[in-house]
Amino acid sequence: MEDYEQIVKFLTALDEQITEKVELYIVGGSSITLTIDRQNRTEDIDVVEVEQKILDIAGKKSELANKYNVYIQKVSEVGFSAPNDWRDKAKQIGDLDLRKISLYSADIHDVVLGKLARLEHKDIEDITGLHENNYLNINYLLKRLNQNKKELLKQEYKNNAKLAFKLIFNKKLIFRQGKAKIN
């Protein structure tokens, strides 16, 4: 719960410091922490295409980051490995008392697709936890994976997807004619 509470305090402090309304779209571990598992550990809040003025106030070397041990990390739209329509599927996080920040979280399946790009130990832990606690629909994840056209062109991404499906879901993933299928 500590990370969740720290993130909420951090976002509240940021909300108090900014002068204009802003929409923030979060992805990654912070999405999991704020929407599903308050015990999930994260030190950054991955925000897609965040403005520099927000990074100046809440980025890695900011006073807020030093005070709350959490910071905003910019993720480029291109760098977030999810289908192009991911923003349409994002949900507003409305249970925080923020006046100027409208906070949106990517759909959890899109967060998982983003984690497949890197697939480090923490990513595997996050995806495993989501799967073990029944937050993922494998068929929907496969559908979103197949809609993730730009990533399916990358061999490393396909290899990571195969590995994740084998390790986490105990499923063999194959790629035929540009589409992923469970074998």
C-alpha positions in Angstrom: 0.0 0.0 0.0 3.0 2.3 0.6 3.7 2.8 -3.2 0.0 3.5 -3.9 -0.2 6.1 -1.1 3.1 7.7 -2.1 1.9 7.9 -5.7 -1.4 9.5 -4.6 0.4 12.0 -2.4 2.8 12.8 -5.3 0.0 13.3 -7.8 -1.9 15.4 -5.3 1.1 17.6 -4.8 1.6 17.9 -8.5 -2.1 18.8 -8.9 -1.6 21.6 -6.4 1.4 23.0 -8.2 0.2 23.1 -11.8 -1.8 26.1 -13.0 -3.7 24.6 -16.0 -5.8 21.5 -16.5 -3.9 18.6 -18.0 -4.7 15.0 -19.1 -2.1 12.4 -18.2 -2.2 8.9 -19.8 -0.3 6.4 -17.7 1.0 3.0 -18.7 3.3 0.4 -17.1 3.5 -0.5 -13.4 1.9 2.6 -12.2 -1.3 1.6 -14.1 -1.3 -1.6 -12.2 -0.7 0.1 -8.9 -3.4 2.7 -9.3 -6.1 0.5 -10.8 -5.6 -3.1 -9.7 -3.0 -3.9 -7.2 -2.1 -1.3 -4.6 0.7 -3.6 -3.4 2.5 -3.4 -6.8 5.8 -1.7 -6.5 6.9 1.0 -8.9 9.2 4.0 -8.6 8.0 5.8 -11.7 4.8 6.9 -13.4 5.1 6.2 -17.1 3.2 8.9 -18.9 2.7 9.0 -22.7 3.7 12.3 -24.3 3.8 14.3 -21.1 4.6 18.0 -21.5 8.0 19.4 -20.5 6.4 21.7 -17.9 5.0 18.6 -16.0 8.4 16.9 -16.2 10.1 20.1 -14.8 7.8 19.9 -11.7 7.6 16.1 -11.4 10.4 14.5 -13.4 13.2 12.3 -12.1 15.3 15.1 -10.6 12.5 17.3 -9.4 11.8 18.4 -5.8 8.6 16.4 -5.9 10.5 13.2 -6.9 13.0 13.7 -4.1 10.2 14.3 -1.6 7.9 11.4 -2.5 10.5 8.9 -4.1 8.4 8.6 -7.2 8.6 10.6 -10.5 7.0 11.0 -13.9 8.8 9.2 -16.7 8.0 10.3 -20.3 7.1 7.6 -22.7 6.8 8.4 -26.4 3.6 7.4 -28.2 5.9 5.4 -30.5 7.7 3.9 -27.6 4.5 2.4 -26.0 4.1 -1.0 -27.6 0.3 -1.2 -27.9 -2.2 -0.9 -30.8 -2.8 2.5 -32.2 -6.3 2.8 -30.6 -5.0 2.2 -27.0 -6.1 5.7 -25.9 -9.7 4.9 -26.9 -9.6 1.9 -24.5 -8.0 3.8 -21.6 -10.1 4.4 -18.5 -10.2 7.5 -16.4 -9.0 7.0 -12.8 -11.7 8.9 -11.0 -11.2 7.9 -7.4 -8.4 10.4 -6.7 -9.2 13.9 -5.5 -7.4 15.8 -8.3 -8.8 19.1 -9.6 -6.5 19.9 -12.5 -5.2 16.5 -13.5 -7.4 14.1 -15.5 -5.7 10.8 -15.1 -6.2 7.9 -17.5 -4.9 4.4 -17.4 -4.3 2.2 -20.4 -6.3 -0.9 -20.5 -4.5 -3.6 -18.6 -4.1 -5.8 -21.7 -2.4 -2.9 -23.4 -0.2 -2.4 -20.4 0.8 -6.1 -20.8 1.6 -5.6 -24.5 3.8 -2.7 -23.5 5.6 -4.9 -21.0 6.3 -7.5 -23.7 8.6 -5.0 -25.6 11.1 -5.1 -22.7 10.2 -8.2 -20.8 12.5 -7.8 -17.9 12.2 -9.7 -14.6 9.8 -7.1 -13.1 7.6 -7.2 -16.3 7.3 -11.0 -16.0 6.4 -10.6 -12.3 3.8 -8.0 -13.1 2.2 -10.0 -15.9 2.3 -13.2 -13.8 0.6 -11.4 -10.9 -2.2 -10.1 -13.2 -2.7 -13.6 -14.7 -2.7 -15.4 -11.3 -5.3 -13.0 -10.0 -7.5 -13.4 -13.0 -7.2 -9.8 -14.4 -6.3 -11.0 -17.9 -8.4 -12.5 -20.6 -6.0 -14.6 -22.7 -8.3 -14.5 -25.8 -8.6 -10.7 -25.6 -4.9 -10.3 -25.0 -4.3 -12.4 -28.1 -6.7 -10.2 -30.1 -5.0 -7.0 -28.9 -1.6 -8.6 -29.7 -2.8 -9.2 -33.3 -4.0 -5.6 -33.5 -0.5 -4.4 -32.5 0.7 -4.3 -36.1 3.8 -2.2 -35.6 5.3 -4.5 -32.9 4.5 -7.7 -34.8 7.0 -6.5 -37.4 9.8 -6.8 -34.8 11.3 -10.3 -34.2 12.4 -9.4 -30.7 8.8 -8.5 -29.8 7.5 -11.7 -31.2 10.1 -13.7 -29.3 9.2 -11.9 -26.1 5.5 -12.6 -26.7 6.3 -16.3 -27.3 8.4 -16.5 -24.1 5.8 -14.7 -22.0 3.0 -16.9 -23.2 5.0 -20.0 -22.5 6.3 -18.9 -19.0 3.3 -17.2 -17.7 0.3 -18.7 -19.5 1.7 -22.1 -20.2 0.6 -21.7 -23.8 2.6 -22.1 -27.0 2.3 -19.0 -29.2 3.1 -19.3 -32.9 3.1 -16.7 -35.7 1.7 -17.6 -39.1 1.1 -15.1 -41.9 1.7 -12.2 -39.6 -0.8 -13.3 -36.9 -0.3 -14.8 -33.5 -2.1 -18.0 -32.6 -2.2 -20.2 -29.6 -1.1 -23.7 -30.6 
